[in-house]
Amino acid sequence: MNDILFSPTQFGAIELKNRVVMAPMTRSRAGEGDVPTELAVEYYRQRASAGLIITEGTQPSDAGKGYCRTPGIYSPEQVEGWRRVTEAVASEGGLMVSQIMHVGRISSRHNKQPDSETVAPSAIQAAGQMFTDSHGMVDFDVPRALATSEIADVVEEYRQATENAFAAGFAGVELHATSGYLPAQFLSTGTNQRTDHYGGAAQNRIRFVLEVLEAMTAVDGADRVGMRICPGNPFNDLHDDDPQATFTALLQAVDPMQLAYLHVIRMPEGPVDNLALAREYFSGPLLVNESYSADEAAQTLQRAEAAAVSFARHYIANPDLVERFKAGAELARFDHKTLYTPGAKGYTDY
Ligand SMILES: Cc1cc2nc3c(=O)[nH]c(=O)nc-3n(C[C@H](O)[C@H](O)[C@H](O)COP(=O)(O)O)c2cc1C
């Protein structure tokens, strides 16, 4: 009855064998030098029956790192580590996209190299704290506002990360543009108080994301580049005065680029109907997310409201989620305590 979940679809140049996508999830298991380890190879290999696996958020530079033990995709060792991951997944018939995540101000210097800075559109510290291995819970850093002339360097980090991702064997890349990280900080009035042409009116606040997408799509075309959004998401102390207007302007500018897909997180209690907004202003394939069951996912696809559905939490304890959905089998529950702890426990032993 949910057969549509197991039918193929296409995101631009990316061919999905089914419409059950593994959503990006930070799991904090990277090794020395923020290189994916053999444990990550095993973790992703176990989940290769997904129609597509989107990696955990991956930093394009050390400055773009926020949480502890997250992997990067800027050093040769990191690229080689990811190549081992994509090869293992490909050997099981799976396909992967790399999620490029620059956290901007959602960072602590204790989680990165001593010479790395924490940067953002404006020097406004986020309320709240984050975990560090060396100092436990700490306040977020006070970020340094990027100079206008430095923004091109950050855009270049995204371009290089995209090139590296393709060298590592990824089928595509996804720009993480939600959850209060750098692109979202540029988009939102609360975090972007710039007076140059990257701040002020929505047409200016969307400029950073557009430049990043232009750089990413210049590497090998737009049909291997996706973007993830959740308009109105207040996570990580994010506030925008008018997310409906901001994201309308953004999607109107992005749509002609013909990206491979748009990954939209719904937020039923939020200020914007995210799925309706995406359907209105984005004409390419939609990947939808947040609290879907197999049945609801299948109904959504049957109504042609999306091309595929992504699942995050179900994938933690159910590496064989596709097989379980097919069999109508019960889903295993995951242990919250081991979400971000080092080692195999709660990672590859489900
Ligand atoms: C442990 C964990 C880590 C996450 N890390 C990321 C991340 O790195 N990038 C991202 O875009 N979303 C991240 N998310 C959000 C998920 O991709 C997803 O949007 C959310 O869990 C809702 O989907 P679900 O109901 O299928 O779990 C994370 C979620 C969880 C539970």
PDBQT file of the ligand as one rigid body, heavy atoms in Angstrom, charges set to zero:
ROOT
HETATM    1  C1  LIG A 401      20.857  13.732  16.344  1.00  0.00    +0.000 C 
HETATM    2  C2  LIG A 401      20.391  14.707  15.309  1.00  0.00    +0.000 A 
HETATM    3  C3  LIG A 401      21.326  15.450  14.587  1.00  0.00    +0.000 A 
HETATM    4  C4  LIG A 401      20.917  16.342  13.575  1.00  0.00    +0.000 A 
HETATM    5  N1  LIG A 401      21.867  16.989  12.823  1.00  0.00    +0.000 NA
HETATM    6  C5  LIG A 401      21.484  17.697  11.733  1.00  0.00    +0.000 A 
HETATM    7  C6  LIG A 401      22.457  18.216  10.822  1.00  0.00    +0.000 A 
HETATM    8  O1  LIG A 401      23.681  18.031  10.963  1.00  0.00    +0.000 OA
HETATM    9  N2  LIG A 401      21.995  18.916   9.755  1.00  0.00    +0.000 N 
HETATM   10  C7  LIG A 401      20.656  19.151   9.548  1.00  0.00    +0.000 A 
HETATM   11  O2  LIG A 401      20.305  19.797   8.568  1.00  0.00    +0.000 OA
HETATM   12  N3  LIG A 401      19.722  18.660  10.393  1.00  0.00    +0.000 NA
HETATM   13  C8  LIG A 401      20.103  17.928  11.454  1.00  0.00    +0.000 A 
HETATM   14  N4  LIG A 401      19.138  17.363  12.267  1.00  0.00    +0.000 N 
HETATM   15  C9  LIG A 401      17.703  17.546  11.946  1.00  0.00    +0.000 C 
HETATM   16  C10 LIG A 401      17.163  16.349  11.152  1.00  0.00    +0.000 C 
HETATM   17  O3  LIG A 401      17.774  16.254   9.875  1.00  0.00    +0.000 OA
HETATM   18  C11 LIG A 401      15.631  16.427  10.951  1.00  0.00    +0.000 C 
HETATM   19  O4  LIG A 401      15.313  17.631  10.299  1.00  0.00    +0.000 OA
HETATM   20  C12 LIG A 401      14.826  16.334  12.242  1.00  0.00    +0.000 C 
HETATM   21  O5  LIG A 401      15.336  15.308  13.085  1.00  0.00    +0.000 OA
HETATM   22  C13 LIG A 401      13.344  16.067  11.965  1.00  0.00    +0.000 C 
HETATM   23  O6  LIG A 401      13.193  14.895  11.158  1.00  0.00    +0.000 OA
HETATM   24  P1  LIG A 401      12.679  13.493  11.801  1.00  0.00    +0.000 P 
HETATM   25  O7  LIG A 401      11.322  13.761  12.392  1.00  0.00    +0.000 OA
HETATM   26  O8  LIG A 401      12.626  12.522  10.662  1.00  0.00    +0.000 OA
HETATM   27  O9  LIG A 401      13.665  13.095  12.847  1.00  0.00    +0.000 OA
HETATM   28  C14 LIG A 401      19.525  16.507  13.310  1.00  0.00    +0.000 A 
HETATM   29  C15 LIG A 401      18.598  15.778  14.062  1.00  0.00    +0.000 A 
HETATM   30  C16 LIG A 401      18.996  14.877  15.031  1.00  0.00    +0.000 A 
HETATM   31  C17 LIG A 401      17.957  14.074  15.769  1.00  0.00    +0.000 C 
ENDROOT
TORSDOF 0
